Amino acid sequence: MRKRFTANTVALSTTLLVLLSSCIAFAATMVIKLQDGSTVSYDTSQVSSVTFTGAVPTVAPPQAGAAPLFVEEFNSGLGALWEPIQVAGGNYEKFAAMANNKLTVTVPAGNSWTKTGILSRSPLFSVDANMASNPLKLSFEFDPAGTTGYVIGLSQGKNPDMWHLQNVWFHWYKPTFIEGKAYMTNTQNSGDKGGDSKTPPQAPKNVTLAIRPGSVEATLSGGSQFTANFSWMKPGVPVYLYIFSHPANQQEAAAFVLKSIKISQ
């Protein structure tokens, strides 16, 4: 396949050749300044010839939608990255199932707070100062038809009952047949307050948490968006991820169907 040379390429090559010929003739020092600000020097008396190959390189524009840093689609069941949550009335073996590349949790009424789900066995990421301008995004895909109430949690500590830790507590639930509700808080620090939003009664298919030092922004499919501040979320802090069933009120039923988790930046 032939390489194409533009008029600008030919003109640039010609100009450089003239300059190089003059330098070589007078045995000068040629200094080339690179785009990163550094320079390269040559003693032109030692240069016997100069050859140009290929066209002048161009920088490709950035690609939209960069590849995720991490994807969990449960292709191999509950992998080594995760461990079960089964507290406050929860029971993973009884109420959870991993099938068809989905984590399905269905807890009937009468089981306290129903907390059944998964948490990361090790910290999933650490807060970084660069996230202030380039937030880390955690995206979750649910099956709305099988989802009535759950918590997505973040904490620097590890405890299956995350309620007792400093945390990010994102809760979506269905308080009535005609509406849903989502909010974020820290159950252990009333000063870490954020927004909330009413949603349609059907659970949002997608939830994305954009994480910056000291804050988390939630975006739900359907357009709801709100931000909460979290004083414990400082650069260098390791963060565990939790996902578990949680109803609006104790002793009520709760369920969710999780299809995937993706991390991008």
C-alpha positions as CSV (number, residue, x, y, z in Angstrom):
1,M,0.0,0.0,0.0
2,R,1.4,3.4,-1.0
3,K,2.0,6.1,1.6
4,R,0.4,9.4,0.8
5,F,2.5,12.6,1.2
6,T,0.7,16.0,1.6
7,A,1.9,19.3,0.2
8,N,2.8,20.3,3.7
9,T,4.9,17.2,4.2
10,V,6.9,17.9,1.0
11,A,7.4,21.5,1.9
12,L,8.6,20.7,5.4
13,S,11.0,18.1,4.0
14,T,12.4,20.5,1.5
15,T,12.9,23.2,4.1
16,L,14.7,20.8,6.4
17,L,17.0,19.6,3.6
18,V,18.0,23.2,2.7
19,L,18.7,24.0,6.4
20,L,20.7,20.8,6.8
21,S,22.7,21.4,3.7
22,S,23.7,24.8,4.9
23,C,24.6,23.5,8.3
24,I,26.7,20.7,6.9
25,A,28.5,23.1,4.6
26,F,29.6,25.3,7.5
27,A,30.2,22.6,10.0
28,A,27.8,24.0,12.6
29,T,25.9,22.4,15.5
30,M,22.3,21.6,14.7
31,V,19.9,21.7,17.6
32,I,16.4,20.1,17.3
33,K,13.7,21.0,19.8
34,L,11.2,18.3,20.4
35,Q,7.5,18.8,21.2
36,D,8.0,17.8,24.8
37,G,10.4,20.7,25.2
38,S,13.6,18.6,25.2
39,T,16.4,19.2,22.6
40,V,18.8,17.0,20.6
41,S,22.1,18.4,19.3
42,Y,24.2,17.1,16.3
43,D,27.7,18.1,15.1
44,T,26.8,18.6,11.4
45,S,30.5,17.9,10.4
46,Q,29.8,14.3,11.4
47,V,26.6,14.0,9.3
48,S,27.1,12.4,5.9
49,S,23.5,12.3,4.8
50,V,19.9,12.8,5.9
51,T,17.0,10.5,4.9
52,F,13.3,11.2,5.4
53,T,11.0,8.1,5.7
54,G,7.3,8.2,5.7
55,A,5.0,11.2,6.1
56,V,5.0,13.7,8.9
57,P,3.3,11.9,11.8
58,T,0.0,13.2,13.1
59,V,-1.5,12.8,16.5
60,A,-4.8,10.9,16.4
61,P,-7.7,12.5,18.3
62,P,-8.7,10.9,21.6
63,Q,-11.1,8.0,21.3
64,A,-14.5,8.5,22.8
65,G,-15.7,5.9,25.2
66,A,-12.3,4.6,26.5
67,A,-12.2,0.9,27.4
68,P,-13.3,0.2,31.0
69,L,-10.5,-0.4,33.6
70,F,-12.5,-3.3,35.0
71,V,-15.6,-5.3,34.0
72,E,-17.5,-7.9,36.0
73,E,-20.2,-9.7,34.1
74,F,-20.4,-12.8,36.3
75,N,-19.5,-15.1,33.4
76,S,-17.9,-17.6,35.8
77,G,-20.3,-17.2,38.7
78,L,-19.1,-15.6,42.0
79,G,-15.4,-15.3,41.3
80,A,-12.5,-15.0,43.7
81,L,-12.8,-11.2,43.8
82,W,-16.1,-11.4,45.8
83,E,-17.4,-12.9,49.0
84,P,-21.0,-13.2,50.2
85,I,-22.9,-10.8,52.5
86,Q,-25.5,-12.4,54.7
87,V,-26.3,-10.3,57.8
88,A,-29.4,-8.7,59.5
89,G,-31.7,-11.4,58.2
90,G,-29.8,-12.1,55.0
91,N,-28.8,-15.6,53.9
92,Y,-26.7,-15.9,50.7
93,E,-27.2,-19.6,50.2
94,K,-31.0,-19.3,50.7
95,F,-31.8,-16.1,48.9
96,A,-29.1,-15.5,46.3
97,A,-28.5,-17.3,43.0
98,M,-25.8,-16.9,40.3
99,A,-27.2,-17.9,36.9
100,N,-27.3,-16.7,33.3
101,N,-24.5,-14.2,34.1
102,K,-26.6,-12.4,36.7
103,L,-26.6,-12.2,40.5
104,T,-30.2,-12.5,41.6
105,V,-31.1,-11.8,45.2
106,T,-34.7,-12.3,46.4
107,V,-35.5,-12.0,50.1
108,P,-39.1,-12.4,51.2
109,A,-40.8,-10.3,53.9
110,G,-40.1,-11.2,57.5
111,N,-36.3,-11.2,57.3
112,S,-35.4,-8.1,59.2
113,W,-33.2,-5.9,56.9
114,T,-32.6,-8.7,54.4
115,K,-28.9,-7.9,53.8
116,T,-27.9,-10.4,51.2
117,G,-25.3,-9.7,48.4
118,I,-21.6,-9.4,47.8
119,L,-18.6,-7.3,48.8
120,S,-15.1,-7.1,47.3
121,R,-12.7,-9.4,49.1
122,S,-10.0,-6.7,48.9
123,P,-10.1,-3.0,48.3
124,L,-11.4,-2.4,44.7
125,F,-9.5,0.9,44.3
126,S,-7.9,3.7,46.3
127,V,-8.9,7.4,46.2
128,D,-6.4,9.4,44.2
129,A,-6.0,13.2,44.1
130,N,-6.2,13.1,40.3
131,M,-9.9,12.0,40.6
132,A,-10.7,15.6,41.5
133,S,-10.5,16.5,37.8
134,N,-10.9,13.0,36.3
135,P,-13.4,11.1,38.5
136,L,-13.4,7.3,38.8
137,K,-16.8,6.0,37.6
138,L,-18.4,2.8,38.9
139,S,-21.3,1.7,36.7
140,F,-23.9,-0.9,37.6
141,E,-26.4,-2.5,35.3
142,F,-29.6,-4.0,36.9
143,D,-32.6,-5.9,35.6
144,P,-35.4,-3.5,36.6
145,A,-38.0,-6.2,36.5
146,G,-36.5,-8.1,39.4
147,T,-35.3,-5.2,41.5
148,T,-37.2,-3.6,44.4
149,G,-34.5,-2.5,46.9
150,Y,-30.7,-2.5,47.3
151,V,-27.7,-0.6,48.6
152,I,-24.5,0.1,46.8
153,G,-21.9,0.8,49.5
154,L,-18.3,2.1,49.6
155,S,-16.1,2.0,52.7
156,Q,-12.5,2.0,53.6
157,G,-13.2,-0.8,56.1
158,K,-14.5,-4.3,55.6
159,N,-17.5,-5.5,57.6
160,P,-20.4,-7.5,56.0
161,D,-22.7,-5.2,58.0
162,M,-21.4,-2.0,56.4
163,W,-23.9,0.1,58.4
164,H,-21.4,0.2,61.3
165,L,-18.5,1.7,59.2
166,Q,-17.8,5.1,57.7
167,N,-19.4,4.7,54.3
168,V,-21.1,5.9,51.2
169,W,-24.6,4.5,51.4
170,F,-26.5,4.7,48.1
171,H,-30.0,3.3,48.6
172,W,-32.7,2.7,45.9
173,Y,-36.0,1.4,47.0
174,K,-39.7,1.4,46.2
175,P,-41.7,3.0,49.0
176,T,-45.0,2.8,47.1
177,F,-46.4,1.2,44.0
178,I,-46.2,4.5,42.1
179,E,-42.8,5.8,42.9
180,G,-39.2,4.9,43.7
181,K,-36.6,6.8,45.7
182,A,-32.8,7.1,45.7
183,Y,-30.5,8.9,48.2
184,M,-26.9,8.9,49.4
185,T,-25.7,9.3,53.0
186,N,-23.0,8.2,55.5
187,T,-24.8,6.2,58.2
188,Q,-22.0,7.0,60.7
189,N,-21.6,10.8,60.0
190,S,-24.7,13.0,59.7
191,G,-22.4,15.8,58.5
192,D,-21.8,13.8,55.2
193,K,-25.0,14.8,53.6
194,G,-26.2,14.6,50.0
195,G,-29.1,14.8,47.8
196,D,-31.9,12.4,47.0
197,S,-34.3,11.9,44.1
198,K,-37.7,10.5,43.4
199,T,-37.7,8.0,40.5
200,P,-40.2,6.0,38.5
201,P,-41.5,3.0,40.4
202,Q,-39.5,0.7,38.2
203,A,-35.9,0.5,39.3
204,P,-33.3,2.3,37.2
205,K,-31.5,0.0,34.7
206,N,-28.2,1.8,35.2
207,V,-26.6,3.6,38.1
208,T,-23.2,5.4,37.9
209,L,-21.2,6.7,40.8
210,A,-18.6,9.3,39.9
211,I,-16.0,9.3,42.7
212,R,-13.9,12.3,43.6
213,P,-11.9,13.0,46.8
214,G,-14.5,14.0,49.3
215,S,-17.6,13.5,47.1
216,V,-19.7,11.1,45.0
217,E,-22.1,12.0,42.2
218,A,-24.9,9.6,41.4
219,T,-26.4,9.4,38.0
220,L,-29.4,7.2,37.3
221,S,-30.9,6.2,33.9
222,G,-33.9,8.3,33.5
223,G,-32.0,11.5,34.3
224,S,-31.8,11.7,38.1
225,Q,-28.5,13.1,39.4
226,F,-27.3,14.3,42.8
227,T,-24.1,14.6,44.8
228,A,-23.1,14.0,48.4
229,N,-20.0,14.9,50.3
230,F,-18.0,12.4,52.3
231,S,-15.2,13.6,54.6
232,W,-13.6,10.2,55.0
233,M,-12.9,9.8,51.3
234,K,-9.4,11.3,51.1
235,P,-6.5,10.6,48.7
236,G,-4.8,7.4,49.6
237,V,-7.8,5.7,51.2
238,P,-8.5,2.1,50.0
239,V,-12.2,1.4,49.2
240,Y,-14.2,-1.8,49.4
241,L,-17.4,-2.2,47.3
242,Y,-20.6,-3.6,48.7
243,I,-23.9,-4.5,47.0
244,F,-26.8,-6.0,49.0
245,S,-30.6,-6.1,49.2
246,H,-32.3,-3.6,51.5
247,P,-36.0,-2.7,51.7
248,A,-37.6,0.6,52.6
249,N,-38.6,-0.7,56.1
250,Q,-37.5,-3.5,58.3
251,Q,-39.3,-6.8,57.7
252,E,-40.3,-5.9,54.2
253,A,-39.2,-7.9,51.1
254,A,-36.3,-6.7,49.0
255,A,-34.7,-8.0,45.7
256,F,-32.3,-7.0,43.0
257,V,-30.8,-8.5,39.8
258,L,-27.3,-7.3,39.1
259,K,-26.0,-7.9,35.5
260,S,-22.6,-6.1,35.5
261,I,-20.2,-3.8,37.2
262,K,-17.8,-1.6,35.2
263,I,-15.1,0.8,36.3
264,S,-13.9,3.5,34.0
265,Q,-12.1,6.9,34.1
